[in-house]
Amino acid sequence: MGILKYPDKVVLGEITVRDGFQHEEILIPTAAKLWVLEELILAGFRRLEVTNFGNPKAMPQFADADELFQAIRSSKKVQHLLPEVELTAVTISERAVDRAIQAKKEGHGPDRILQMISTSEPHQLKNSGMTHREYWAMTERCIQKAHDAGIKFCGTVSTIWGCPIAGPTELKTAVEFTRRYLSIGADDIEHADHDGSAPPNKVYEYFSMILDALPDPALHVAHFHVTRGWGLANVLAALQAGITHFESTMGGIGGQPANFVGGSPVPGTGSYYYQDPNIVGLVCTEDMVVMMDEMGIDTGVNVDRVLEIGRMVEKICGRRLRSECIRTGRIPKGKTGF
């Protein structure tokens, strides 16, 4: 009888407050964002994305970037835990990196910043306005700046399994981009399926290639979207390949930055890739944590508290989200009465 093989312990990055809320068309109050960050830390998460230091005219959901960092750094609820916590900000442009560094100098900035390159050049041009050559040159400068300021740098590789603009991509290109990021000083790599193109067999194939080429699992973070409903299947495939670091959002929210926020049209990143803006999103934290717990995997978080947070995030967003487990709960372990 065969036994499914996978790691017995994982590291979870919770990214609701950045990637999750960026797709919301209502403005999420700073106080609500702070509450979610605090509760996630108290539930046991030690890697969180806080905000995006990009242009707030394009993404007004992040107009409170500095205010939110100041609030979490001074939070009395989690002050005793912050030395154990790594707080990340997204910094797609060099100007955003400079903002993050300034915030760090002022005592409230991030521990880690994240930039992103797409293996598909049409996608790269749409997201950043730069060619691959231009973006790599900027990235080298930004890594050096970040390290000089005492900030870690995460390089995201996107469109690994396909591009919503240009179609199919080659897995080997993403492996090459991962090598290049690490060779110029990136501290870790987020491997992202930003539009839900990855089927589980290709996830297993890709992460097997990655771990063959660069076998330290601490370097690699799996980031799956569920546009086509394959999120948890892809998590399982990555686990089987040996991946130990994962990212997710409460309720499975998130995706492309909204182009309509607070009752007004905004640039965002342009037109939505899919006609229905509600089909996008990430792997759902609540359901993933419950699944891993049932598999005997140590996630380091309080599962019951995660489910409570998920119920509140639904209230913050004002609608039913993707989590099944906040309604069904965990699988009962005691007598059922039947």
Summary of the structure (lengths in Angstrom):
residues: 338
radius of gyration: 18.9
end to end distance: 30.4
largest distance: 65.3
contacts: 1185
relative contact order: 0.15
helix: 43%
strand: 17%
